[in-house]
Amino acid sequence: MDGGLITKGGEPGEFAIAGPDQKWYWANARIEGDTIVVTCSSVPNPKEVRYAWQANPKATLFNGAGLPASPFRTDNWPGIVQNIQ
């Protein structure tokens, strides 16, 4: 298998989503073709998503060649340690 997305260990894990309030919640994720669909009942209007965005995450998302997806985020919101002098 050369392309596509797969999981190891069940459903994709390590996903979090946030709405306009910038509060993060763990989310459910599923693969639909070449897309990851991420949902959470606590976030009715999601704006941003993060995958494996913490220390020592468990890799659950892989490509068809078996290589793990890198941690990523779609937001550019400042973190709690930014701008500390």
CNS distance restraints for C-alpha pairs under 8 A (distance, minus, plus):
assign (resid   1 and name CA) (resid  64 and name CA) 5.08 0.50 0.50
assign (resid   1 and name CA) (resid  65 and name CA) 6.04 0.50 0.50
assign (resid   2 and name CA) (resid  63 and name CA) 7.82 0.50 0.50
assign (resid   2 and name CA) (resid  64 and name CA) 5.00 0.50 0.50
assign (resid   2 and name CA) (resid  65 and name CA) 5.31 0.50 0.50
assign (resid   3 and name CA) (resid  63 and name CA) 6.19 0.50 0.50
assign (resid   3 and name CA) (resid  64 and name CA) 4.58 0.50 0.50
assign (resid   3 and name CA) (resid  65 and name CA) 6.78 0.50 0.50
assign (resid   4 and name CA) (resid  33 and name CA) 7.35 0.50 0.50
assign (resid   4 and name CA) (resid  34 and name CA) 5.80 0.50 0.50
assign (resid   4 and name CA) (resid  63 and name CA) 5.69 0.50 0.50
assign (resid   4 and name CA) (resid  64 and name CA) 5.17 0.50 0.50
assign (resid   5 and name CA) (resid  31 and name CA) 7.20 0.50 0.50
assign (resid   5 and name CA) (resid  33 and name CA) 7.74 0.50 0.50
assign (resid   5 and name CA) (resid  34 and name CA) 6.30 0.50 0.50
assign (resid   5 and name CA) (resid  61 and name CA) 7.04 0.50 0.50
assign (resid   5 and name CA) (resid  62 and name CA) 5.83 0.50 0.50
assign (resid   5 and name CA) (resid  63 and name CA) 4.63 0.50 0.50
assign (resid   5 and name CA) (resid  64 and name CA) 5.78 0.50 0.50
assign (resid   6 and name CA) (resid  31 and name CA) 7.69 0.50 0.50
assign (resid   6 and name CA) (resid  61 and name CA) 6.05 0.50 0.50
assign (resid   6 and name CA) (resid  62 and name CA) 5.23 0.50 0.50
assign (resid   6 and name CA) (resid  63 and name CA) 5.90 0.50 0.50
assign (resid   6 and name CA) (resid  64 and name CA) 6.36 0.50 0.50
assign (resid   7 and name CA) (resid  11 and name CA) 6.41 0.50 0.50
assign (resid   7 and name CA) (resid  12 and name CA) 5.79 0.50 0.50
assign (resid   7 and name CA) (resid  60 and name CA) 5.32 0.50 0.50
assign (resid   7 and name CA) (resid  61 and name CA) 4.80 0.50 0.50
assign (resid   7 and name CA) (resid  62 and name CA) 5.83 0.50 0.50
assign (resid   8 and name CA) (resid  12 and name CA) 7.80 0.50 0.50
assign (resid   8 and name CA) (resid  60 and name CA) 5.37 0.50 0.50
assign (resid   8 and name CA) (resid  61 and name CA) 6.87 0.50 0.50
assign (resid   8 and name CA) (resid  62 and name CA) 7.54 0.50 0.50
assign (resid   9 and name CA) (resid  60 and name CA) 6.79 0.50 0.50
assign (resid  11 and name CA) (resid  29 and name CA) 6.81 0.50 0.50
assign (resid  11 and name CA) (resid  30 and name CA) 6.29 0.50 0.50
assign (resid  11 and name CA) (resid  60 and name CA) 7.78 0.50 0.50
assign (resid  12 and name CA) (resid  28 and name CA) 7.71 0.50 0.50
assign (resid  12 and name CA) (resid  29 and name CA) 5.61 0.50 0.50
assign (resid  12 and name CA) (resid  30 and name CA) 6.20 0.50 0.50
assign (resid  12 and name CA) (resid  31 and name CA) 7.74 0.50 0.50
assign (resid  12 and name CA) (resid  60 and name CA) 5.43 0.50 0.50
assign (resid  12 and name CA) (resid  61 and name CA) 5.90 0.50 0.50
assign (resid  13 and name CA) (resid  28 and name CA) 7.19 0.50 0.50
assign (resid  13 and name CA) (resid  29 and name CA) 6.76 0.50 0.50
assign (resid  13 and name CA) (resid  58 and name CA) 8.00 0.50 0.50
assign (resid  13 and name CA) (resid  59 and name CA) 7.92 0.50 0.50
assign (resid  13 and name CA) (resid  60 and name CA) 5.87 0.50 0.50
assign (resid  13 and name CA) (resid  61 and name CA) 7.67 0.50 0.50
assign (resid  14 and name CA) (resid  26 and name CA) 7.43 0.50 0.50
assign (resid  14 and name CA) (resid  27 and name CA) 7.91 0.50 0.50
assign (resid  14 and name CA) (resid  51 and name CA) 5.55 0.50 0.50
assign (resid  14 and name CA) (resid  52 and name CA) 4.96 0.50 0.50
assign (resid  14 and name CA) (resid  53 and name CA) 7.68 0.50 0.50
assign (resid  14 and name CA) (resid  57 and name CA) 7.09 0.50 0.50
assign (resid  14 and name CA) (resid  58 and name CA) 7.07 0.50 0.50
assign (resid  14 and name CA) (resid  59 and name CA) 7.73 0.50 0.50
assign (resid  14 and name CA) (resid  60 and name CA) 7.47 0.50 0.50
assign (resid  15 and name CA) (resid  26 and name CA) 6.04 0.50 0.50
assign (resid  15 and name CA) (resid  27 and name CA) 5.50 0.50 0.50
assign (resid  15 and name CA) (resid  28 and name CA) 7.05 0.50 0.50
assign (resid  15 and name CA) (resid  29 and name CA) 6.95 0.50 0.50
assign (resid  15 and name CA) (resid  38 and name CA) 7.41 0.50 0.50
assign (resid  15 and name CA) (resid  49 and name CA) 7.01 0.50 0.50
assign (resid  15 and name CA) (resid  50 and name CA) 5.69 0.50 0.50
assign (resid  15 and name CA) (resid  51 and name CA) 4.57 0.50 0.50
assign (resid  15 and name CA) (resid  52 and name CA) 6.49 0.50 0.50
assign (resid  16 and name CA) (resid  24 and name CA) 6.10 0.50 0.50
assign (resid  16 and name CA) (resid  25 and name CA) 5.27 0.50 0.50
assign (resid  16 and name CA) (resid  26 and name CA) 4.33 0.50 0.50
assign (resid  16 and name CA) (resid  27 and name CA) 5.01 0.50 0.50
assign (resid  16 and name CA) (resid  49 and name CA) 5.69 0.50 0.50
assign (resid  16 and name CA) (resid  50 and name CA) 5.29 0.50 0.50
assign (resid  16 and name CA) (resid  51 and name CA) 6.58 0.50 0.50
assign (resid  17 and name CA) (resid  24 and name CA) 5.51 0.50 0.50
assign (resid  17 and name CA) (resid  25 and name CA) 5.59 0.50 0.50
assign (resid  17 and name CA) (resid  26 and name CA) 6.62 0.50 0.50
assign (resid  17 and name CA) (resid  27 and name CA) 6.26 0.50 0.50
assign (resid  17 and name CA) (resid  38 and name CA) 7.56 0.50 0.50
assign (resid  17 and name CA) (resid  39 and name CA) 7.59 0.50 0.50
assign (resid  17 and name CA) (resid  40 and name CA) 7.39 0.50 0.50
assign (resid  17 and name CA) (resid  43 and name CA) 7.31 0.50 0.50
assign (resid  17 and name CA) (resid  46 and name CA) 6.35 0.50 0.50
assign (resid  17 and name CA) (resid  47 and name CA) 7.39 0.50 0.50
assign (resid  17 and name CA) (resid  48 and name CA) 5.64 0.50 0.50
assign (resid  17 and name CA) (resid  49 and name CA) 4.41 0.50 0.50
assign (resid  17 and name CA) (resid  50 and name CA) 6.42 0.50 0.50
assign (resid  18 and name CA) (resid  22 and name CA) 5.40 0.50 0.50
assign (resid  18 and name CA) (resid  23 and name CA) 5.33 0.50 0.50
assign (resid  18 and name CA) (resid  24 and name CA) 4.63 0.50 0.50
assign (resid  18 and name CA) (resid  25 and name CA) 6.39 0.50 0.50
assign (resid  18 and name CA) (resid  43 and name CA) 6.41 0.50 0.50
assign (resid  18 and name CA) (resid  46 and name CA) 5.49 0.50 0.50
assign (resid  18 and name CA) (resid  47 and name CA) 5.97 0.50 0.50
assign (resid  18 and name CA) (resid  48 and name CA) 5.45 0.50 0.50
assign (resid  18 and name CA) (resid  49 and name CA) 6.58 0.50 0.50
assign (resid  19 and name CA) (resid  23 and name CA) 6.71 0.50 0.50
assign (resid  19 and name CA) (resid  24 and name CA) 7.79 0.50 0.50
assign (resid  19 and name CA) (resid  43 and name CA) 5.94 0.50 0.50
assign (resid  19 and name CA) (resid  44 and name CA) 7.57 0.50 0.50
assign (resid  19 and name CA) (resid  45 and name CA) 5.60 0.50 0.50
assign (resid  19 and name CA) (resid  46 and name CA) 4.36 0.50 0.50
assign (resid  19 and name CA) (resid  47 and name CA) 4.87 0.50 0.50
assign (resid  19 and name CA) (resid  48 and name CA) 6.73 0.50 0.50
assign (resid  20 and name CA) (resid  45 and name CA) 7.66 0.50 0.50
assign (resid  20 and name CA) (resid  46 and name CA) 7.38 0.50 0.50
assign (resid  20 and name CA) (resid  47 and name CA) 6.29 0.50 0.50
assign (resid  25 and name CA) (resid  40 and name CA) 7.34 0.50 0.50
assign (resid  25 and name CA) (resid  42 and name CA) 7.23 0.50 0.50
assign (resid  25 and name CA) (resid  43 and name CA) 7.57 0.50 0.50
assign (resid  26 and name CA) (resid  40 and name CA) 7.23 0.50 0.50
assign (resid  27 and name CA) (resid  38 and name CA) 6.28 0.50 0.50
assign (resid  27 and name CA) (resid  39 and name CA) 5.53 0.50 0.50
assign (resid  27 and name CA) (resid  40 and name CA) 4.89 0.50 0.50
assign (resid  28 and name CA) (resid  38 and name CA) 5.65 0.50 0.50
assign (resid  28 and name CA) (resid  39 and name CA) 5.35 0.50 0.50
assign (resid  28 and name CA) (resid  40 and name CA) 6.20 0.50 0.50
assign (resid  29 and name CA) (resid  36 and name CA) 6.46 0.50 0.50
assign (resid  29 and name CA) (resid  37 and name CA) 5.47 0.50 0.50
assign (resid  29 and name CA) (resid  38 and name CA) 4.37 0.50 0.50
assign (resid  29 and name CA) (resid  39 and name CA) 6.42 0.50 0.50
assign (resid  30 and name CA) (resid  36 and name CA) 5.65 0.50 0.50
assign (resid  30 and name CA) (resid  37 and name CA) 5.35 0.50 0.50
assign (resid  30 and name CA) (resid  38 and name CA) 6.72 0.50 0.50
assign (resid  31 and name CA) (resid  35 and name CA) 5.80 0.50 0.50
assign (resid  31 and name CA) (resid  36 and name CA) 4.68 0.50 0.50
assign (resid  31 and name CA) (resid  37 and name CA) 6.29 0.50 0.50
assign (resid  32 and name CA) (resid  36 and name CA) 6.18 0.50 0.50
assign (resid  32 and name CA) (resid  37 and name CA) 6.92 0.50 0.50
assign (resid  38 and name CA) (resid  49 and name CA) 7.95 0.50 0.50
assign (resid  39 and name CA) (resid  43 and name CA) 7.67 0.50 0.50
assign (resid  40 and name CA) (resid  44 and name CA) 7.33 0.50 0.50
assign (resid  48 and name CA) (resid  73 and name CA) 7.62 0.50 0.50
assign (resid  48 and name CA) (resid  74 and name CA) 5.63 0.50 0.50
assign (resid  48 and name CA) (resid  75 and name CA) 5.59 0.50 0.50
assign (resid  49 and name CA) (resid  73 and name CA) 5.89 0.50 0.50
assign (resid  49 and name CA) (resid  74 and name CA) 5.67 0.50 0.50
assign (resid  49 and name CA) (resid  75 and name CA) 7.09 0.50 0.50
assign (resid  50 and name CA) (resid  71 and name CA) 7.61 0.50 0.50
assign (resid  50 and name CA) (resid  72 and name CA) 5.74 0.50 0.50
assign (resid  50 and name CA) (resid  73 and name CA) 4.21 0.50 0.50
assign (resid  50 and name CA) (resid  74 and name CA) 6.46 0.50 0.50
assign (resid  50 and name CA) (resid  75 and name CA) 7.89 0.50 0.50
assign (resid  51 and name CA) (resid  71 and name CA) 5.35 0.50 0.50
assign (resid  51 and name CA) (resid  72 and name CA) 5.35 0.50 0.50
assign (resid  51 and name CA) (resid  73 and name CA) 6.38 0.50 0.50
assign (resid  52 and name CA) (resid  57 and name CA) 5.23 0.50 0.50
assign (resid  52 and name CA) (resid  58 and name CA) 7.14 0.50 0.50
assign (resid  52 and name CA) (resid  59 and name CA) 7.24 0.50 0.50
assign (resid  52 and name CA) (resid  70 and name CA) 7.80 0.50 0.50
assign (resid  52 and name CA) (resid  71 and name CA) 4.83 0.50 0.50
assign (resid  52 and name CA) (resid  72 and name CA) 6.97 0.50 0.50
assign (resid  53 and name CA) (resid  57 and name CA) 7.19 0.50 0.50
assign (resid  53 and name CA) (resid  71 and name CA) 5.76 0.50 0.50
assign (resid  53 and name CA) (resid  72 and name CA) 6.63 0.50 0.50
assign (resid  53 and name CA) (resid  73 and name CA) 7.27 0.50 0.50
assign (resid  59 and name CA) (resid  68 and name CA) 6.47 0.50 0.50
assign (resid  59 and name CA) (resid  69 and name CA) 7.47 0.50 0.50
assign (resid  60 and name CA) (resid  68 and name CA) 7.48 0.50 0.50
assign (resid  61 and name CA) (resid  68 and name CA) 5.88 0.50 0.50
assign (resid  61 and name CA) (resid  69 and name CA) 5.66 0.50 0.50
assign (resid  62 and name CA) (resid  66 and name CA) 5.55 0.50 0.50
assign (resid  62 and name CA) (resid  67 and name CA) 5.29 0.50 0.50
assign (resid  62 and name CA) (resid  68 and name CA) 4.22 0.50 0.50
assign (resid  62 and name CA) (resid  69 and name CA) 5.37 0.50 0.50
assign (resid  63 and name CA) (resid  67 and name CA) 5.50 0.50 0.50
assign (resid  63 and name CA) (resid  68 and name CA) 6.49 0.50 0.50
assign (resid  63 and name CA) (resid  69 and name CA) 7.00 0.50 0.50
assign (resid  78 and name CA) (resid  82 and name CA) 6.13 0.50 0.50
